């Protein structure tokens, strides 16, 4: 059995929080720059050019891409043959977030109580999802999520008979309702199946998957492609000011579900779709 100390986890998560906020993941950056070349709208092209320039400045000057540096979403895949020594794992993850947001001069956006709303002043706690997997490694994904686009996300409890057409309608309706409020061009994460809560986690995981890695299920890959085409035909465009680039990508994750249900979650992210992955 392999052993790692929580000090290593803390330092890695600290660095990942900073890097994710300073430099956009390569798959998203490629899509932003590629969209500039393809955009027909002169205003849309101008906005995409400004977004590209902003990415250059952030990476060069080591400053956040966006003023909303997000709530830290952490996915942990913990090998069942791995032993972790030191402090409590969840406390270690939050310590890494705290240090990352303080040392990286990232905005602290978390409030301790959703109604009283006193800021915790260190962006903790994060949202942590655990998965036990074979092996003796720890895989960490850090995905800071801004809330302008998070607030535009939705859950639908469809009927099984709604099928693929119902899923499409739910996604397109969500994107239409979001309009300019999600700061397009957007990335759309979709979770299909599971239960009420499971489909939302699937949608979040979908956003953290590279857009250069389509679903390995043929029918889901086809649905991703069809939805991207149909979303970009809505004409919302960059900044919501018109154009062909409303979405940079659509990622879908699925899970088995009950015979009586078809849960669907749509998690929208602006073009600052931050995700970074490391393995210890």
N, C-alpha and C positions, 0 to 999 in steps of 0.2 A: 504493500500500500504506500502510495506517494503522499508526502506531507508538504504543504505550503503554509506560510505564515500570513496572517492578515495584513501585516505591514506591506507586503508585496501587492496585495489587492488594493489597499488604500492608495498607494502611490500610483498604481496603474490607472485606477478610476479617476484620480485627480488629473492626471495628464490627458486622459481621454475626454473628460469634460471640457478642458481648455481647447484641445485640438478640434473637437467637433464643432465648437463655436467660432473658431478662427478660420477653418478651412472646410469648405463644403466637400462632401463625399464625391469621389471622382465620377460616379455614374450620374449624379444629379448635375454636377458642373458640366459634363459633356452634353447633357440634354439642353441646358440653358444656352450654351454657346451654339449648339446645333440649331436650336429654335430661331436664333437670330438670323442665321443664313436662310432659313425657309420662310420666315414671316413675310406676308404680303403687305400687311398694313404698315404704313410709314410710321404712325404713332406707336404701334405695337413693336416695331423694329427698334424705335428709339428707346422704348422702355426696356426691352431685352438687352440693348447695348449698355444702358445704365446699370442693369443688374450684373452684367459681366464685369463692368468696370468696378463695381462695388466688391465683387469677389476678389479681384486683383488687389484692391486696396487693403481689404481685410487680411489676406494672406501675406502681403508684403509688410504691412505695418503691425501685424499681430494684434488686431483688434476684432471684436465680434462682427460677424456678417450682418447681424440684425440686433437692434436694441432689445428685443425680446429674446433673451437667451434661454428661455424655456424652463419647463419643469423637467427634472431629470428622470427619464424612463430608463430603467436598467433591466436587461434580460440576462439571467444567469443560467448557463447549462452546466450543472455540477456532476462531474463523473462520480459514480457510486463507489469507486475504489480510491477516491481522493479524501485525505484527511486534512482538515483545516485547523490549525492551531493559532492561539492568540486570543483576540477578543471575539465577541459574538459577530457572526458573519454580517447580519443586517446592520449592526452598528458600524462595522468596518466599511460597508458600502456607503453609508450616509456620511462617514468621516471623509471618505474620498470625494464625495460630492461637495461637502463643506469646504474642503481645502481647494478644490478645483475652482469653485465659484469665488472664493476669496482671493486666491493667488492670481487667478486669471482676470480679475476685475470684471466679473460677469454680473449682470443684474440679478438681484435677489428678488424672486417673484412669488415665493411660497408664503401663504398665511397659515397660521397654526390651527385656526378654526374657520370653517367655511362661512360662518355667520358673524362671528365677532371680528374676524379678519385682521388680527395682529400679525405683522410680518415676522417670520422666524429669523430674518436677517442673515441667513446663510444658505438659503435655497434648499434646505432639508425640511422634512424627509422627502426622499425620492419615491417613485413608484417602482417597486421591485417585483419582477416575475421570476419564479424559480422553476427549473425543470431538471429532474434527475435523469441522467443519461449513462450509458455504459462508459467504462474507461476511468482514467485517473487525471483528466484535465479539467480546467475551469475555463469555459468560454464566456466572455463578457461582451455584451453589446450595450453601448450607451447611445441613447437617442433623445437628446433634449427636444422637448415639444413646445412650440409657441402656441398661445391660446387664441390668437385671432382666428386661425384656421380650425383649431380644436373645437371652438364654439359653434362651428358650422357643421359639425359631424352629427350623424343620426343613426338610430337603430330601428329596424323594421322587423316585426314578427309576421312574416308572410305565411300564407297557406301553401302547403305542398303543391297544390294545383297551379299556383302562380308561376312556378318553374323559372326557367331562364329569362323569359320575358318580364316576369315580375321583378327579378333581380335587376335587370337593366333599367326598368322604369324607376326603381328605388334609387339607383345610383344617379341617373340623369336628373331626377327630381331634386336630389340633395345638392348636386352641383349647380343647378339652376337657382335654387333658393339661396345658395351661398353667394352667387354672383361675384361682385368685386370685393365682398367682405372677407374672403379667404385669401386675399392678396395673390391672385393668379399671375403667372402660371402655377398651377397646383400639381401635387402628386396625390393620387387617390389610392388609399388602402382599403380593401374590401375583405370582410370576413364573412364566410357563408357556412352555416351549420353550427353544430354544438348546441348551446343553450343561449339564453339571454346574455349572460356575462361572457361566455366563451367566445361568441362571435366578435365581441368588441376587442378582446385580446388578440384574436386572429387578425383583425383589421390593423391593429397597432403593429403587430409583427410584420404584416405585409409592407408597411411603410419602411421598416428597417431592412427589408430585402433589396438587394441591388436591382435596379430596373433593367440591367443587362442580363438578369437571370430570370427568364419567364417561368411560369409554372411548369412542372414536369408532367402535369396531366393535360393531355391533348385538348380536351374540351374546355378546360379552364384557361389554357393559353389562348385559345381562339376567342374566348369571352373577354380576356384582357385586351386583346387587339381590337375587337369590335367596339368595346366601350371607349377606348382611347380615341378611335376614329369618330364615334358619335359625340363624345364630349367636345372634341375640337371642331365639330360642325355647329355647335351652339352659338359661336361668334362672340363669346364673352371676352376672350382675348387677354393679353397682358395688361395688368392693372385694371381689368374690367372695362377697358376702353375700346374693345373691338379688335378682332384679328383671328387668326387661325390657331394660335397657341393658347388654349385655355388650360390644357393639362400637358405635363411633360411625360407622364406615365401612369399606368394603372396596374397595381399588383393585387392579386387575389390569393387568399389562403382559405382552405376548406377543412372541415372536420365532420365526422359522422354525426347524425342528428336523430331525433325522435321521429317516428312515423307520422306524427300529427303536426310537425312544425317545419318551418324554413326560416330560421333566424338569419338576418342580414345586417351587418354593421358597415357603415361607410365612415372612415376616418380620413378627413381631408388635411393635407399639409400644404403650406405655401411652398414656393420654390426652395426655401431654406429647409429642406428635408434632411436634417442632420442625423447621421448614424455612423458609428465607428465600432469595429469589432476587433477584439484581441483574444488570444488564447494563452493561458499560463500552463 
